[in-house]
């Protein structure tokens, strides 16, 4: 029917109208034939009158263009698929040398272009004055003036120091030549006058004060002869009272001492400051010498001869006093021989007895097993036996860790927090590094001979031992059970080994004696696989030789253990008087450690790396685990890729997942073990505020009846 229409545009027009009414082709054809009964048949003429021919053409154009666009998109998809398929096929084929050369040229030219662009950018910034030219970075006039002033000041200081040293020598020579003879005669006259006054007051010549007590300096103190005689008599009585007493008196004193110990427990109390006296002395010197001193005329800050004379006059007086003491002792002995022959004989006999008793005590000392050998040979032998080792180059600051910021909050909730790694670093410096590194601190601080570091594997116990040696310049001796096994066999060999170690340790102070796996020396029961190693070999002899370490010896024994439960608690605590518990790192410490470890191993911390999340997911992992993970990730190839592909937290998850962490149960077990030690008990008492409380007496029962009787 449609084909019979005379004009083709009429077909288009009618087709457009049918599409506007959404008629199917069959319905449209039947409508044209007059056989369609559709309800839309009456509407079609109206639509034909409303829709013009131009509008119908536009509708058809839109539909046709949409159809062509869909066909074109489908065709392009097929073309792309064919090109990708062809590209994969080409890649599978062997690449020729020309293509490889072209690829290398692309990469190299890109690199050179980026380098040149960077250089041009830097030159532009220098030209604009927004950056400094490294080639022309000369110091300014102010900097040059400051450097010149500094050099002049240093030269002036050296000149003043040389002048000061020369003045000291000239002042000492002048005092000895001019004032020395007068001082000597004055001292002799004063001492002779004292002899005569004591003779008149007591009827006999006094005993000359010993050099250890101060010599004739005691005579120059403003005291009467009677007071000096009383002091000397009181000292003789004290020496007589030092004799051993009866068993009953010793028992009574022992009982009293026990009662006092039970009543007063020292706990965690602050000791009196050993440095307060020095501060008071220096403050007194400042107030007496420098506070009111007029320095307006001494602009060049040169030394003053009067101050030097006052200081050196005291030293020369001490030297002359010793010479005068020797002369006056001989003179006093001559006077006593002439006047008091009987008393002088008794005094000489008593002095001989004292010297004999002192010499007898000295002979009871232990024999030196290596008296015929030089220290160099002993040192060489210990190095060959691997008992003397070189400490690793680590410092205490390398032991990373932050403070416990939640400690106060937990204590307010009656929860005692674990010590932080910063606390551990501070305690190690207080008990180990300061006493070993400073002789003044070692003499005035409480004597600490042994320290035990307890903590899970990987928390840095061995690193702290090496840090102590590096900070103090100490020698490291290794007496670990595994290192000692098979060396110096037999009882005599063991004695020789300990003698060598402790003798060299005293000669080459300061020294650190490390005992790794310290629990093996105090095993409750030795495992079968370790019986051949004899880990308890040092248990008897080492505590004995520990007593020979005196207060002036800078020798420290440091033990490390990760399994203290297998050792006898009583023996372990008896040998180690300080026990330091090292916990797992908390969130703050882990955050700092991840940041520093990544930077130290060549990595970069950018905004793409979420350190907070990384520190959170690494809860339970120790410092050793973190170091292991960082080394596995930051390889040379990965470091070269950092500019293009920065680090992310997700890269650290797979290596962490392959490592077993330290679980909460293991840390709680160590915490409970530490609570059983003497230091742990005192810490709990101090935290709970029950340090001075006493248990009330039990009432009722048999014990109560006995008490009443």
CORSUL-V20233 format. One record per residue. SS is DSSP state (A for helix, B for strand, O for the rest). PSI is psi in radians with two decimals (* if undefined). D_FIRST is the distance of its C-alpha to the first C-alpha in Angstrom with 2 decimals. Layout:
# CORSUL-V20233
((SS/PSI/D_FIRST) (SS/PSI/D_FIRST))
This chain:
# CORSUL-V20233
((O/-0.72/0.00) (O/-0.60/3.79) (O/-0.41/5.41) (O/-0.14/5.36) (O/2.57/7.23) (O/-0.74/10.82) (O/2.34/12.71) (A/-0.54/12.47) (A/-0.45/14.74) (A/-0.63/12.38) (A/-0.76/10.13) (A/-0.77/13.51) (A/-0.83/14.60) (A/-0.66/11.95) (A/-0.66/12.48) (A/-0.73/16.14) (A/-0.71/16.16) (A/-0.64/14.64) (A/-0.62/17.35) (A/-0.60/19.94) (O/0.05/19.34) (O/0.82/19.33) (O/2.52/16.12) (O/2.74/15.18) (A/-0.66/11.90) (A/-0.72/11.52) (A/-0.66/12.51) (A/-0.72/10.19) (A/-0.72/7.03) (A/-0.57/9.14) (A/-0.68/10.11) (A/-0.56/6.97) (A/-0.20/7.07) (O/0.18/10.70) (O/0.19/12.36) (O/2.28/13.69) (O/0.29/17.42) (O/2.59/18.15) (O/-0.34/20.90) (O/-0.07/19.21) (A/-0.62/16.60) (A/-0.37/19.35) (A/-0.48/20.23) (A/-0.79/16.98) (A/-0.64/17.57) (A/-0.73/21.14) (A/-0.67/20.28) (A/-0.61/18.09) (A/-0.60/21.17) (A/-0.70/23.57) (O/2.05/21.84) (O/3.01/22.14) (A/-0.67/20.35) (A/-0.75/23.49) (A/-0.68/23.79) (A/-0.69/20.27) (A/-0.71/21.10) (A/-0.72/24.37) (A/-0.72/22.92) (A/-0.66/20.64) (A/-0.74/23.76) (A/-0.77/25.91) (A/-0.70/23.67) (A/-0.72/23.37) (A/-0.65/27.12) (A/-0.71/27.94) (A/-0.75/26.01) (A/-0.64/27.87) (A/-0.71/31.13) (A/-0.72/30.83) (A/-0.71/30.25) (A/-0.72/33.20) (A/-0.72/35.48) (A/-0.71/34.74) (A/-0.72/35.53) (A/-0.63/38.77) (A/-0.73/39.90) (A/-0.68/39.65) (A/-0.76/41.63) (A/-0.75/44.30) (A/-0.72/44.69) (A/-0.69/45.17) (A/-0.71/47.75) (A/-0.72/49.68) (A/-0.71/49.70) (A/-0.64/51.00) (A/-0.76/53.60) (A/-0.68/54.96) (A/-0.66/55.23) (A/-0.65/57.15) (A/-0.58/59.49) (A/-0.47/60.37) (O/2.77/61.54) (O/2.34/65.11) (O/2.35/65.54) (O/2.91/67.32) (A/-0.60/70.44) (A/-0.76/68.69) (A/-0.69/66.09) (A/-0.71/68.89) (A/-0.70/70.83) (A/-0.72/67.86) (A/-0.77/67.43) (A/-0.69/71.15) (A/-0.67/70.99) (A/-0.84/68.16) (A/-0.78/70.19) (A/-0.75/73.41) (A/-0.63/71.91) (A/-0.72/70.26) (A/-0.79/73.62) (A/-0.63/75.49) (A/-0.72/72.96) (A/-0.68/73.23) (A/-0.74/77.02) (A/-0.67/77.06) (A/-0.71/74.76) (A/-0.72/77.10) (A/-0.72/80.11) (A/-0.65/78.48) (A/-0.72/77.68) (A/-0.72/81.32) (A/-0.66/82.59) (A/-0.72/80.37) (A/-0.67/81.71) (A/-0.69/85.28) (A/-0.64/84.59) (O/-0.13/83.28) (O/0.31/86.36) (O/0.04/84.46) (O/2.73/86.17) (O/2.46/89.60) (O/2.06/90.18) (A/-0.47/91.84) (A/-0.48/93.69) (A/0.48/95.20) (O/1.14/95.92) (O/2.61/99.57) (O/2.61/101.47) (O/3.05/101.94) (A/-0.65/105.34) (A/-0.70/105.65) (A/-0.72/105.00) (A/-0.71/107.53) (A/-0.70/110.07) (A/-0.71/109.50) (A/-0.69/109.98) (A/-0.74/113.17) (A/-0.68/114.51) (A/-0.76/113.75) (A/-0.72/115.59) (A/-0.68/118.55) (A/-0.72/118.63) (A/-0.76/118.66) (A/-0.69/121.46) (A/-0.67/123.43) (A/-0.77/123.02) (A/-0.70/124.32) (A/-0.78/127.23) (A/-0.64/128.12) (A/-0.76/127.86) (A/-0.75/130.27) (A/-0.68/132.64) (A/-0.76/132.44) (A/-0.70/133.29) (A/-0.66/136.22) (A/-0.66/137.46) (A/-0.82/137.38) (A/-0.76/139.50) (A/-0.66/141.97) (A/-0.76/142.23) (A/-0.78/142.88) (A/-0.73/145.54) (A/-0.75/147.16) (A/-0.70/147.25) (A/-0.70/148.77) (A/-0.67/151.41) (A/-0.95/152.31) (A/-0.28/151.58) (A/-0.95/151.70) (A/-0.66/155.52) (A/-0.71/155.90) (A/-0.77/153.27) (A/-0.80/155.05) (A/-0.69/158.44) (A/-0.77/157.05) (A/-0.76/155.40) (A/-0.76/158.61) (A/-0.73/160.67) (A/-0.75/158.26) (A/-0.71/158.20) (A/-0.72/162.01) (A/-0.65/162.35) (A/-0.71/160.02) (A/-0.82/162.21) (A/-0.72/165.31) (A/-0.72/163.68) (A/-0.67/162.45) (A/-0.72/165.91) (A/-0.61/167.57) (A/-0.69/165.09) (A/-0.25/164.76) (O/0.01/167.88) (O/2.80/166.00) (O/2.52/163.72) (O/2.90/159.98) (O/2.35/157.55) (O/2.30/155.62) (O/2.45/151.85) (O/2.77/149.73) (O/-0.57/147.32) (O/-0.58/144.37) (O/-0.08/145.38) (O/-0.16/145.60) (A/-2.43/149.14) (A/-0.11/151.24) (A/-0.51/148.22) (A/-0.52/149.10) (O/-0.59/152.54) (O/-0.14/151.17) (O/2.54/149.30) (O/1.40/151.15) (O/2.70/152.82) (O/2.80/156.40) (A/-0.62/158.19) (A/-0.71/158.31) (A/-0.72/154.50) (A/-0.69/153.99) (A/-0.67/156.48) (A/-0.70/154.64) (A/-0.78/151.30) (A/-0.69/152.77) (A/-0.68/154.37) (A/-0.65/151.08) (A/-0.70/149.34) (A/-0.67/152.04) (A/-0.70/151.59) (A/-0.70/147.83) (A/-0.66/148.45) (A/-0.58/150.91) (A/-0.22/148.42) (O/0.02/145.80) (O/2.67/147.76) (O/2.44/146.09) (O/3.11/146.80) (O/2.90/147.37) (A/-0.64/144.73) (A/-0.76/144.97) (A/-0.68/144.24) (A/-0.72/141.28) (A/-0.77/139.88) (A/-0.74/140.32) (A/-0.65/138.56) (A/-0.75/135.75) (A/-0.79/135.29) (A/-0.73/135.30) (A/-0.71/132.75) (A/-0.75/130.43) (A/-0.74/130.71) (A/-0.67/129.94) (A/-0.66/126.91) (A/-0.64/125.62) (A/-0.71/126.16) (O/1.90/124.68) (O/2.22/121.54) (O/-0.76/120.68) (O/-2.67/116.90) (O/1.31/114.73) (O/2.55/117.29) (O/2.24/117.65) (O/2.75/120.76) (O/2.49/122.93) (O/2.31/121.70) (O/-0.14/123.56) (O/-0.10/122.63) (A/-0.67/123.79) (A/-0.71/127.37) (A/-0.71/126.26) (A/-0.73/124.24) (A/-0.69/127.21) (A/-0.79/129.51) (A/-0.66/127.25) (A/-0.68/126.82) (A/-0.72/130.59) (A/-0.75/131.03) (A/-0.80/128.57) (A/-0.56/130.24) (A/-0.60/133.72) (A/-0.83/133.10) (A/-0.38/129.99) (O/-0.81/129.05) (O/0.36/131.84) (O/2.39/132.40) (O/1.94/132.30) (O/0.32/130.12) (O/-0.56/129.86) (O/-0.15/132.21) (O/1.07/130.58) (O/-0.59/127.38) (O/-0.06/127.16) (O/0.79/127.29) (O/2.93/130.12) (O/2.82/132.22) (O/2.25/135.34) (A/-0.58/138.56) (A/-0.71/139.91) (A/-0.71/137.01) (A/-0.72/137.40) (A/-0.73/141.13) (A/-0.69/140.61) (A/-0.82/138.14) (A/-0.41/140.13) (A/-0.63/143.46) (A/-0.73/142.33) (A/-0.72/141.43) (A/-0.61/144.80) (A/-0.69/146.57) (A/-0.77/144.94) (A/-0.82/146.06) (A/-0.62/149.60) (A/-0.69/149.76) (A/-0.73/149.14) (A/-0.74/151.98) (A/-0.66/154.25) (A/-0.76/153.43) (A/-0.74/154.62) (A/-0.74/157.85) (A/-0.48/158.52) (A/-0.78/157.91) (A/-0.71/160.64) (A/-0.73/162.88) (A/-0.67/162.31) (A/-0.69/163.12) (A/-0.70/166.36) (A/-0.72/167.26) (A/-0.64/166.61) (A/-0.62/168.74) (A/-0.58/171.55) (A/-0.82/171.37) (O/1.24/169.26) (A/-0.77/169.88) (A/-0.81/169.17) (A/-0.64/165.85) (A/-0.63/164.72) (A/-0.73/165.42) (A/-0.72/163.35) (A/-0.72/160.47) (A/-0.68/160.45) (A/-0.76/160.53) (A/-0.69/157.60) (A/-0.69/155.63) (A/-0.71/156.30) (A/-0.75/155.14) (A/-0.77/151.88) (A/-0.68/151.22) (A/-0.73/151.99) (A/-0.70/149.64) (A/-0.73/146.83) (A/-0.59/147.33) (A/-0.67/147.35) (A/-0.66/144.03) (A/-0.55/142.48) (A/-0.29/143.54) (O/0.00/141.56) (O/2.79/138.27) (O/2.59/136.02) (O/2.58/136.77) (O/1.97/134.57) (O/-0.31/133.20) (O/0.77/132.24) (O/-0.47/135.19) (O/0.14/135.74) (O/2.66/132.16) (O/2.72/130.55) (A/-0.55/127.48) (A/-0.70/125.56) (A/-0.66/126.10) (A/-0.73/125.03) (A/-0.77/121.89) (A/-0.71/121.07) (A/-0.73/121.55) (A/-0.63/119.22) (A/-0.72/116.52) (A/-0.65/116.88) (O/0.03/116.61) (O/0.50/113.48) (O/-0.33/115.21) (B/2.06/115.01) (B/2.85/111.51) (O/2.28/109.83) (O/2.55/107.75) (O/2.65/104.09) (O/1.34/103.37) (O/2.58/101.84) (O/2.90/102.88) (A/-0.51/102.84) (A/-0.37/100.15) (A/-0.27/97.85) (O/1.62/97.93) (O/2.62/94.93) (O/2.58/94.54) (O/3.05/94.11) (O/2.83/95.85) (O/1.74/94.99) (O/-0.27/93.41) (O/0.13/93.05) (A/-0.82/96.70) (A/-0.70/97.92) (A/-0.71/95.02) (A/-0.68/95.63) (A/-0.59/99.36) (A/-0.44/98.67) (O/0.30/96.78) (O/0.60/99.80) (O/2.10/98.05) (O/2.00/100.07) (O/2.77/97.72) (O/2.59/98.03) (O/2.55/99.64) (O/2.94/97.34) (A/-0.48/97.57) (A/-0.67/99.08) (A/-0.71/101.85) (A/-0.77/102.47) (A/-0.67/102.78) (A/-0.71/105.23) (A/-0.69/107.37) (A/-0.71/107.60) (A/-0.62/108.73) (A/-0.75/111.30) (A/-0.41/112.84) (A/-0.95/112.51) (A/-0.81/111.80) (A/-0.82/114.10) (A/-0.62/117.19) (A/-0.57/116.81) (A/-0.36/115.99) (O/2.16/118.70) (A/-0.61/122.32) (A/-0.74/122.97) (A/-0.67/120.15) (A/-0.61/121.27) (A/-0.60/124.80) (A/-0.41/123.86) (O/2.77/120.74) (O/2.44/121.02) (O/2.14/121.51) (O/1.94/118.40) (O/-0.60/119.10) (B/2.51/116.02) (B/2.40/112.35) (B/2.16/109.70) (B/2.05/105.99) (B/2.34/103.84) (B/2.90/100.05) (O/2.90/97.04) (O/2.26/96.38) (O/0.09/94.90) (O/-0.05/96.11) (O/0.52/98.38) (A/-0.83/101.86) (A/-0.62/102.83) (A/-0.66/101.40) (A/-0.64/103.71) (A/-0.81/106.69) (A/-0.58/105.93) (A/-0.65/105.30) (A/-0.76/108.76) (A/-0.71/110.33) (A/-0.67/108.49) (A/-0.57/109.20) (A/-0.12/112.91) (O/0.50/113.56) (O/2.73/114.72) (B/2.53/115.11) (B/2.04/112.93) (B/2.33/114.66) (B/1.88/112.55) (O/0.59/114.27) (O/2.56/111.15) (A/-0.68/111.86) (A/-0.56/109.48) (A/-0.50/111.09) (A/-0.35/114.65) (O/2.24/114.11) (O/-0.03/116.31) (O/2.41/118.23) (O/1.16/121.99) (O/2.78/122.49) (A/2.93/125.30) (A/-0.74/126.99) (A/-0.64/128.95) (A/-0.67/125.80) (A/-0.74/124.00) (A/-0.69/126.91) (A/-0.72/126.93) (A/-0.85/123.16) (A/-0.64/123.40) (A/-0.76/126.54) (A/-0.82/124.81) (A/-0.86/121.71) (A/-0.50/123.59) (A/-0.82/126.28) (A/-0.62/123.77) (A/-0.65/121.72) (A/-0.64/124.83) (A/-0.61/125.78) (O/0.87/122.32) (O/2.60/121.49) (O/2.73/118.94) (B/2.57/117.51) (B/2.19/114.72) (B/1.97/115.03) (B/2.35/111.62) (B/1.70/111.27) (B/2.63/107.71) (O/0.99/106.71) (A/-0.38/109.72) (A/-0.40/109.10) (A/-0.48/110.13) (A/-0.36/113.71) (A/0.65/113.95) (B/2.41/111.95) (O/-0.77/112.54) (O/2.14/111.91) (O/2.23/111.32) (O/2.72/108.24) (A/-0.69/108.98) (A/-0.21/107.06) (A/0.08/109.16) (O/-0.60/112.62) (O/-0.51/113.38) (O/-0.32/112.68) (O/1.14/115.23) (O/-0.36/113.36) (O/0.41/116.23) (O/-0.62/118.70) (O/0.05/119.27) (O/-0.66/119.46) (O/-0.77/123.29) (A/-0.57/124.41) (A/-0.77/121.86) (A/-0.54/122.79) (A/-0.81/126.46) (A/-0.34/125.97) (A/-0.56/123.74) (O/-0.37/126.89) (O/-0.20/128.46) (O/2.11/125.89) (O/3.07/127.76) (O/-0.54/126.62) (O/-0.12/127.03) (O/2.15/124.92) (O/1.21/121.35) (B/2.24/119.94) (B/2.32/116.89) (B/2.15/115.51) (B/2.14/111.75) (B/2.59/110.09) (B/2.46/106.37) (B/2.53/104.76) (O/-0.05/101.36) (O/1.21/102.70) (A/-0.22/105.77) (A/-0.47/105.42) (A/-0.06/106.92) (B/2.76/110.15) (O/2.05/113.15) (A/-0.74/112.62) (A/-0.82/116.32) (A/-0.69/117.27) (A/-0.78/114.26) (A/-0.46/114.95) (A/-0.59/118.66) (A/-0.74/118.03) (O/1.98/115.29) (O/-0.19/116.43) (B/2.18/113.12) (B/2.16/109.75) (B/2.08/106.54) (B/2.14/103.27) (B/2.01/100.23) (O/3.13/96.91) (O/2.65/93.32) (O/2.39/91.88) (O/-3.03/90.27) (A/-0.81/87.10) (A/-0.71/88.88) (A/-0.69/90.69) (A/-0.66/87.56) (A/-0.82/85.71) (A/-0.69/88.55) (A/-0.76/88.93) (A/-0.76/85.27) (A/-0.83/85.31) (A/-0.66/88.60) (A/-0.70/87.95) (A/-0.74/84.60) (A/-0.68/86.24) (A/-0.56/89.26) (O/0.31/87.21) (O/0.06/85.20) (O/3.02/82.23) (O/2.36/80.80) (O/1.92/80.11) (O/-3.12/76.96) (O/-0.33/74.70) (O/-0.35/72.49) (O/1.95/75.40) (O/1.61/75.84) (A/-0.55/79.58) (A/-0.81/79.69) (A/-0.69/77.26) (A/-0.71/79.00) (A/-0.53/82.37) (A/-0.78/80.97) (A/-0.28/79.49) (O/0.36/82.65) (O/2.25/84.84) (O/-0.23/87.38) (O/2.49/87.49) (O/3.10/90.75) (A/-0.65/91.55) (A/-0.70/91.80) (A/-0.73/88.29) (A/-0.73/86.92) (A/-0.73/88.71) (A/-0.74/87.37) (A/-0.75/83.76) (A/-0.70/84.06) (A/-0.62/85.55) (A/-0.44/82.74) (A/-0.84/80.00) (O/1.23/81.52) (O/3.02/81.81) (A/-0.69/82.18) (A/-0.69/78.53) (A/-0.58/77.38) (A/-0.64/79.71) (A/-0.44/78.17) (O/-0.06/74.68) (O/-0.68/75.76) (O/-0.62/74.66) (O/-0.59/71.05) (O/1.62/70.97) (O/2.86/73.42) (O/2.57/74.96) (O/2.79/73.33) (O/-0.48/74.82) (O/-0.40/72.47) (A/-0.45/74.19) (A/-0.18/77.45) (A/-0.85/76.09) (A/-0.79/75.85) (A/-0.62/79.45) (A/-0.63/80.77) (A/-0.41/79.02) (O/-0.06/80.88) (O/2.40/84.29) (O/2.15/86.02) (O/3.07/87.07) (O/1.96/90.30) (O/2.85/89.43) (A/-0.56/90.80) (A/-0.69/93.00) (A/-0.71/94.88) (A/-0.66/95.58) (A/-0.62/96.73) (A/-0.74/99.08) (A/-0.65/100.64) (A/-0.72/100.93) (A/-0.66/102.70) (A/-0.73/105.01) (A/-0.54/105.92) (A/-0.35/106.73) (A/-0.26/109.43) (O/2.80/111.23) (A/-0.74/114.07) (A/-0.65/112.08) (A/-0.68/109.08) (A/-0.74/111.28) (A/-0.63/112.80) (A/-0.70/109.36) (A/-0.73/108.20) (A/-0.75/111.39) (A/-0.63/111.05) (A/-0.60/107.41) (A/-0.18/108.21) (O/0.39/111.32) (O/0.52/113.66) (O/-0.69/115.75) (O/0.00/119.02) (O/2.58/118.51) (O/2.59/120.79) (O/2.34/120.10) (O/2.63/122.05) (O/2.50/124.67) (O/2.42/123.63) (O/2.67/125.23) (O/3.03/126.25) (A/-3.05/126.57) (A/-0.64/129.34) (A/-0.66/129.03) (A/-0.67/129.70) (A/-0.73/132.82) (A/-0.67/134.24) (A/-0.69/133.66) (A/-0.72/135.57) (O/*/138.46))
